[in-house]
Amino acid sequence: MNAKQGELRVLMFPWLAHGHVFPFLELAKGLTKKHFHVYLCSTSINLDSVKNSLNNNDIPIELVELPLPSLPDLPPHYHTTKNIPPHLMPTLMKAFQMSALAFSDIIADLKPDLLIYDGFQPWAARAAAAQGIPPIFFSTSGSTSLAFFHHHHTHKSWDTFPSDTIRLKEHEKRAMIAAGESIKVKNVDDGDFIFGIFKLSCEIVLIKSYRALEGKYMDYLSSLCERKLIPTGPLIAHGDDEGVDDRDLEMMRWLGEREEGSTLYISFGSENYVSKEQMEEIAKGLEVSGVNFIWVARSPAGGDGGASVPEGRREKGVVVRGWAPQAAILRHRSVGGFMTHCGWSSVTESVYYGVPVVAVPFKADQPVNARLAVEAGIGVEVERGEDGGFDGDGVARAINEVFVEGREGFRRRVGELREKMKVEEEEAMDEVVKELSRIINKGRQQYTKD
């Protein structure tokens, strides 16, 4: 596949997580419809997932393999964050950083007009700038979490963020500090990591967001990072029901027999694993609340597979091991709530399909996203103790609030946000194309870092 003469050529380089790769892929699809030629660079195992997603459709996206060095503890099937044992994450980050020279060679070979890079590789932005190619940062996280953490970085305080509802609990602060120190030790570009990444971006920052939910936080983040933020819209993947197996079809038939809005969908993403004790408390909450449920249960490689998940009576619940057609489930009339870890993509999908949130955040930006959902009136967070633990009664109360006490209010508010999001979705890509074309057409002038 070769770029046609006159096409604008963009190299896209996401971090190695599916939650990053697939928003990049959706953005790539949008750009190809606007006469861009897109190269998408990742590891072989991630590109295999991309190929499966594209499903042989004639979409002009050229896949470019990033060769990671061979490390004894990191075989090729772990060249992705999906299903990787947590203790190997630092090794994956090390291998990723060791690929910097190979990525610089990829840039030199392809000679793209623009690089769109992710937040974990400042070295990629500098490699592009050194070759006269403008780098643009694309954040797959929301504006609220980025503004919150940038505020902490700038003002050295968690508690002076200009919103009383967006706050971290003490155990979350401790976890965030520990995670940040761990990353810094292992990051070879410490001075540019996370917040310096904005300054490496040429004039603008692309962000997977929409103003209806995050407008005020988008404006605050823009003032902090001194870059114009260009929202891409929600970047929801469509057509993910294709290729479902008999088990999925049986599950969808089961769902079709439930009453409208009566079923809770439970999924904590592909990189969050619930302990046996937490599973038992969620199971207690389901038993007390009495709602129908579909529970997607995952465990890390070598785990016990979530043996304590209740298999449930057929009339009340379905437990799914592994993958489930999330979009098809969320848009089904029988689904009335989504119990989620509140990764940004999950919050976005919940609004997109008009489903209120039962929030159970675990780490990183998830607590901030959960509080944003509560602030927006589209969800409830499960109560936690000082140590971060929760019990079945708290789970049941949160479910009851979404399904019974506040049912109509939650569904109305999430429906209103959904309509606004759809309007922004139609307009966002045109603005992205306009800005990228403007930067490219300024020519290969030398990029100067602030």
Disulfide bonds with the S-S distance in Angstrom:
none
